[in-house]
Amino acid sequence: MSSGIKRRFSRLREGLITLDQQRIGKAVLAIVLLLDLFILVSIFDGLGDHTRQLVSPEEYIPRQCRDIVLDNRWHADNRLVKTANSIQTYRNGYRKQDDEPHDEQHPTCQNLSSLLRNIKQDAPLSDQLNQFLQLREQHSEVKAELERTRGAYNTQLFEEIAQQPSSESGSALKAQVQAKTQRISRLSQREIEAVAQLQADDSIQQLNAAIDAVTAGEREQLLSDLRSLNFWYPVKKLAMELLFLLPLILVFYLWNSKSLAAGRAYQTLISSHLLVLAFVPVVFKTLELIYDVLPKKFLQQVFALLESFNLVALWHYLMMGVAIAGTLALIYVMQKKVFSAQKIFQKRIAKGQCQQCGDKLGADDNACSGCGFVQFVPCGACDGSTYVHGQYCRTCGVSRG
C-alpha cells in the first residue's frame, strides 16, 4: 500500500516538471504558472462565494446588537445619540446597504434590528436625527470658540491690571464672549427641544422600550450563543470549503490518473498541476482553522503581555526567526527529499536518459550525443561497467557510496 502511494506521488511529481520525457522549457513553465495562478485565484474566489451561504457570527448577532445587549453601550444617557449616529452612518454610506435583517438572526437581535430598520426607512425621522447631530456639533464648536475667546479676554484683563499695552480692546473681547454665550444658550435650548421631539416619536419610544425590556437571562443566553458560534463557525466553514474542494480534487485526480495511464503527456502536465493546486486551499484552510480554534487567543495574550512591557519588537523578531527557520526547512526538504540530485539521476537511469542532461540515449550508447557525458565507469569492487551516478553497481550490486 505504502509503496503504491509512494509510486503515485513519484509519478505526480515527475508530471509537474516533465513533458515528453524531458524537463519543460521556461516558456512552457511560464504558461503553466499563469494557468496555476488563475486557477488558484478562481478556487479561493469560489470558496469565498460558497462559504458566504453560511451565517457568520457578525450576521447572526450584529455589532449593534452586541453593543446594546452585551456591552450595554446604548444606555439612557447616550441612546438617542447612538441611534442618530447609526442612522447617519447608514444614510452617508458610500455603498448600497441591505435594508432587510438577516433571515437567521438571533431572536434577541431580530426585534432590535427591525426597529432600527424602521427608523432608517422613516425619512422625516432620519432628517430630525441628522439635524439633532448637527445641533450637537455646532454646540461643541461654539463652546470651543468660547473657551478660546474667554482665554484671550482673561489675558487682556491681566495685561490691564499689570498696566501693559494691550493688543486688542477688552470691550471687543467681552462682546465676543457675551455673543458666543448667548449663542450657546440658544443652541442648548434648540437641542433640548429636538431631544423632546425625538423622544416623543413612536419609533424611538418602541426602540427604547425594546432595549429596556432585554432581561439578564436573554443577555446570558446571547453571550452563550455567541461564544458557541465563534467556536463552531470556523469548523462549519471548513466543512463547507471541503464540500467545494472535494469534487475538484476528485475530477483532477481522475483526469491525472487517466492521462498517466494513456500516456497523454500534455494532459498529464496540466492535470498534475491542477491536482496539486486543489490541495493548496485544503492545507491553507486547515491551518487557518487550527489557528482560529487553538492558539489565537493565546497569541493575543502573549502580544498583550509584550505590549505591557514595551517589548513588542521581540514578537516581530520571533516571527521573522520562525519564517526564516521554516523557509530553510522547506528548502532542505525540497532539495534533499523531493528534487534531490540523486533522485533525478536514478529517474534518468531508469528511463534510459543521459545522467547529465536528460536527453534520450540509444540502447548501446556509452556517451551522450547531446552533451558528451560518459555514462559508465569501472566498479571499484568488481571492475564491471556501472553507471557514473548509480547508487549501486549494476553488475555486482555493491554500494558505491
C-alpha positions in Angstrom: 0.0 0.0 0.0 2.7 2.4 1.1 4.9 1.6 -2.0 1.9 2.2 -4.3 1.2 5.6 -2.7 4.9 6.4 -2.9 5.0 5.4 -6.6 1.9 7.5 -7.2 3.4 10.6 -5.6 6.6 10.0 -7.6 4.7 9.9 -10.9 2.8 13.0 -9.9 6.0 14.9 -9.0 7.5 13.8 -12.3 4.4 15.0 -14.2 4.8 18.5 -12.7 8.2 19.2 -14.4 8.4 16.9 -17.4 6.9 16.8 -20.9 7.6 14.1 -23.5 10.2 12.6 -21.1 12.2 15.8 -20.7 12.1 18.8 -18.5 9.7 21.5 -19.6 11.2 24.7 -21.0 11.0 28.1 -19.4 8.3 29.4 -21.8 6.1 26.4 -21.1 6.7 26.7 -17.4 5.6 30.4 -17.6 2.4 29.5 -19.4 1.6 26.7 -16.9 2.3 29.0 -13.9 0.0 31.6 -15.3 -2.7 29.0 -15.5 -1.9 27.9 -12.0 -2.3 31.4 -10.7 -5.7 31.9 -12.5 -7.0 28.5 -11.2 -5.8 29.3 -7.6 -7.4 32.7 -7.6 -10.6 31.2 -9.0 -10.6 28.5 -6.3 -10.3 31.0 -3.5 -13.0 33.2 -5.1 -15.3 30.2 -5.3 -14.5 29.3 -1.7 -15.5 32.8 -0.6 -18.8 32.8 -2.5 -19.6 29.3 -1.3 -19.0 30.0 2.4 -20.9 33.2 2.3 -24.0 31.0 2.3 -23.1 30.1 5.9 -24.4 32.6 8.5 -21.4 34.3 10.2 -21.3 35.4 13.8 -21.5 39.0 12.6 -24.7 38.3 10.7 -26.3 36.2 13.3 -25.5 38.6 16.2 -24.8 42.0 14.5 -22.4 44.5 16.1 -25.2 46.9 17.1 -27.0 44.1 18.9 -23.8 43.2 20.8 -23.3 46.9 21.8 -26.9 47.1 23.0 -27.4 43.8 24.8 -23.9 42.5 25.7 -21.8 45.7 26.3 -24.7 48.0 27.4 -23.2 50.8 25.4 -26.7 52.2 24.5 -27.7 53.4 28.0 -30.3 56.0 28.7 -27.9 59.0 28.6 -26.5 58.3 25.1 -29.1 56.2 23.4 -30.5 58.9 21.2 -27.1 59.9 20.1 -26.2 56.3 19.3 -29.4 55.9 17.3 -28.7 59.1 15.4 -25.1 58.1 14.7 -26.3 54.7 13.4 -28.8 56.3 11.1 -26.2 58.8 9.8 -23.7 56.0 9.1 -26.4 54.2 7.1 -27.5 57.3 5.2 -24.0 58.5 4.4 -22.6 55.1 3.4 -20.8 55.0 0.0 -22.1 51.6 -0.8 -25.7 50.2 -1.2 -26.8 48.6 2.0 -29.3 45.9 2.6 -32.3 47.2 4.5 -33.5 43.7 5.5 -32.1 42.0 8.6 -30.6 38.5 8.0 -33.2 35.7 8.0 -31.3 33.7 10.5 -30.6 36.5 13.0 -30.6 35.7 16.8 -34.1 36.0 18.3 -32.9 38.6 20.8 -31.5 40.7 18.0 -34.3 40.4 15.5 -36.7 42.9 17.2 -33.9 45.4 17.8 -32.8 45.2 14.1 -36.3 45.5 12.9 -37.0 48.7 15.0 -33.7 50.3 13.8 -34.6 49.4 10.2 -38.0 51.2 10.6 -36.2 54.3 11.8 -33.7 54.2 8.9 -36.6 53.9 6.4 -38.5 56.8 8.0 -37.1 59.8 6.0 -38.6 62.6 8.2 -37.4 61.0 11.4 -34.0 60.3 9.9 -33.8 64.0 8.9 -34.7 65.1 12.5 -32.0 62.8 13.9 -29.4 64.2 11.4 -30.4 67.8 12.4 -30.0 66.8 16.1 -26.4 65.7 15.4 -25.7 68.9 13.6 -27.0 70.9 16.6 -24.7 68.9 18.9 -21.8 69.5 16.6 -22.5 73.3 16.4 -22.8 73.4 20.2 -19.4 71.8 20.6 -17.7 74.1 18.1 -19.2 77.3 19.6 -18.3 76.1 23.1 -14.7 75.5 22.0 -14.6 79.0 20.4 -16.0 80.5 23.6 -13.2 78.9 25.6 -10.5 80.3 23.3 -12.1 83.8 23.4 -12.6 83.7 27.1 -8.9 82.8 27.5 -7.9 85.8 25.4 -10.3 88.0 27.4 -8.7 86.9 30.7 -5.3 87.5 29.3 -6.4 91.1 28.3 -7.6 91.7 31.9 -4.3 90.6 33.4 -2.4 92.9 31.0 -4.6 95.9 32.0 -4.1 95.1 35.7 -0.3 95.0 35.0 -0.6 98.3 33.1 0.8 96.7 29.9 -0.2 97.8 26.4 -3.0 95.6 25.1 -3.1 94.1 21.6 -6.9 94.2 21.4 -9.7 96.2 23.0 -11.0 94.5 26.2 -14.5 95.6 25.4 -14.4 93.9 22.0 -13.4 90.6 23.5 -16.0 91.0 26.2 -18.7 91.5 23.5 -17.5 88.3 21.7 -17.7 86.3 24.9 -21.3 87.6 25.5 -22.3 86.8 21.9 -20.9 83.3 22.0 -22.5 82.7 25.4 -25.9 83.8 24.1 -25.4 81.6 21.0 -24.6 78.6 23.2 -27.8 79.3 25.2 -29.9 79.3 22.0 -28.3 76.1 20.7 -28.8 74.4 24.1 -32.5 75.4 24.0 -32.9 74.1 20.4 -31.1 70.9 21.4 -33.5 70.4 24.4 -36.4 70.9 22.1 -35.1 68.5 19.5 -34.5 65.8 22.1 -38.0 66.2 23.5 -39.5 66.0 20.0 -37.5 62.9 19.1 -38.2 61.1 22.4 -41.9 61.6 21.7 -41.7 59.8 18.4 -43.3 56.3 18.4 -40.4 54.6 16.7 -37.9 56.0 19.2 -40.1 55.0 22.1 -40.5 51.5 20.8 -36.8 51.1 20.4 -36.1 52.4 23.9 -38.8 50.1 25.3 -37.3 47.1 23.5 -33.8 47.9 24.8 -35.1 48.3 28.4 -37.1 45.0 28.0 -34.0 42.9 27.5 -33.6 40.7 30.5 -30.5 39.4 32.2 -31.4 35.8 31.1 -31.6 36.9 27.4 -28.3 38.6 27.8 -26.6 35.5 29.2 -28.2 33.3 26.5 -27.0 35.7 23.8 -23.5 35.6 25.2 -23.5 31.8 25.4 -24.8 31.5 21.8 -22.1 34.0 20.6 -19.3 32.0 22.3 -20.6 28.8 20.8 -20.9 30.3 17.4 -17.4 31.8 17.5 -16.1 28.3 18.3 -18.0 26.2 15.8 -18.2 28.7 12.9 -14.6 28.0 11.7 -15.3 24.3 11.8 -18.5 24.6 9.8 -16.8 27.0 7.4 -14.0 24.4 6.8 -16.6 21.7 6.2 -18.3 23.9 3.5 -15.0 24.7 1.9 -14.1 21.0 1.7 -17.5 20.3 0.1 -16.5 22.8 -2.6 -12.9 21.4 -2.9 -13.5 17.6 -2.9 -15.3 17.5 -6.3 -12.4 19.4 -7.8 -9.9 17.1 -6.2 -11.8 14.1 -7.4 -12.1 15.4 -11.0 -8.4 16.4 -11.2 -7.3 13.1 -9.7 -9.3 11.0 -12.2 -8.1 13.2 -15.1 -4.5 12.8 -13.9 -4.8 9.0 -13.5 -6.4 8.6 -17.0 -3.7 10.8 -18.5 -0.9 8.8 -16.9 -2.4 5.5 -17.9 -2.9 6.6 -21.5 0.5 8.3 -21.8 -1.0 11.7 -22.7 1.9 13.9 -21.7 0.3 17.3 -22.2 -2.8 16.4 -20.2 -0.6 14.8 -17.5 1.4 18.1 -17.1 -1.7 20.2 -16.7 -3.7 17.8 -14.5 -0.7 17.2 -12.2 -0.5 21.0 -11.6 -4.3 21.3 -11.1 -4.3 18.3 -8.6 -1.5 19.9 -6.5 -3.3 23.3 -6.7 -6.6 21.8 -5.4 -4.8 20.7 -2.2 -3.2 24.1 -1.5 -6.5 25.6 -0.2 -7.1 22.4 1.9 -3.8 22.9 3.7 -4.2 26.6 4.0 -7.8 26.4 5.4 -6.9 23.6 7.8 -4.1 25.7 9.2 -6.4 28.6 9.4 -8.9 26.5 11.4 -6.2 25.3 13.8 -5.1 29.0 14.3 -8.6 30.2 14.9 -9.6 27.4 17.3 -6.4 26.8 19.3 -3.6 29.3 19.6 -5.2 32.6 18.5 -6.3 33.7 22.0 -3.1 32.5 23.5 -1.1 34.5 20.9 -3.2 37.6 21.6 -2.5 37.2 25.3 1.3 36.9 24.6 1.2 40.0 22.4 -0.7 42.0 25.1 1.9 40.9 27.7 4.7 42.1 25.5 2.9 45.4 24.9 2.6 45.9 28.6 6.4 45.6 29.0 7.1 47.6 25.8 8.7 44.6 24.2 6.6 44.3 21.1 9.8 44.3 19.0 10.5 40.8 20.4 7.3 39.5 18.8 8.4 40.7 15.4 11.9 39.3 15.8 10.4 36.0 16.8 8.1 36.0 13.7 11.0 36.8 11.4 13.0 34.0 13.0 10.2 31.5 12.6 9.8 32.5 8.9 13.5 32.1 8.3 13.6 28.7 10.0 10.5 27.5 8.2 11.9 28.6 4.8 15.2 26.8 5.5 13.4 23.6 6.5 11.2 23.8 3.4 14.2 24.4 1.1 16.0 21.4 2.7 13.1 19.1 2.3 12.5 20.1 -1.4 16.2 19.9 -2.2 17.2 16.7 -0.3 14.0 14.7 -0.4 11.8 15.8 -3.3 14.1 17.2 -6.0 17.5 15.8 -4.9 20.2 15.3 -7.5 20.4 11.5 -6.6 16.7 11.1 -7.3 16.9 12.9 -10.6 19.9 10.7 -11.6 18.0 7.5 -10.7 15.0 8.5 -12.7 17.1 9.3 -15.7 18.9 6.0 -15.5 15.6 4.1 -15.2 14.2 5.9 -18.3 17.3 5.4 -20.4 18.2 9.1 -20.3 21.6 10.9 -20.1 22.5 11.2 -16.4 23.9 14.7 -17.0 21.4 16.5 -19.3 18.4 14.1 -19.5 18.5 13.5 -23.3 17.3 10.1 -24.6 20.1 7.6 -25.1 20.4 4.8 -27.6 20.4 1.2 -26.5 24.2 0.9 -27.0 25.3 4.5 -26.3 28.3 4.8 -23.9 28.2 8.5 -24.0 25.6 11.2 -24.6 25.4 12.6 -28.1 24.0 15.8 -26.8 26.5 16.8 -24.1 29.3 14.2 -24.4 28.9 12.8 -20.9 30.3 9.3 -20.5 27.6 7.2 -18.8 29.7 4.3 -17.3 32.8 3.8 -15.1 34.5 0.7 -13.8 33.2 -0.6 -10.5 35.7 -0.4 -7.7 34.6 -3.8 -6.4 34.3 -6.0 -9.5 35.8 -3.9 -12.3 32.5 -4.3 -14.1 30.9 -1.4 -16.0 28.4 0.6 -14.0 26.6 3.9 -14.1 28.5 7.0 -13.0 25.8 8.3 -10.7 24.3 4.9 -9.8 24.0 4.2 -6.0 24.8 0.5 -6.5 26.9 -1.4 -9.1 24.7 -2.7 -11.8 27.0 -5.8 -12.1 27.7 -6.9 -8.5 25.2 -4.8 -6.6 27.8 -3.4 -4.1 27.1 0.1 -2.8 29.2 2.8 -4.5 28.8 5.2 -1.6 
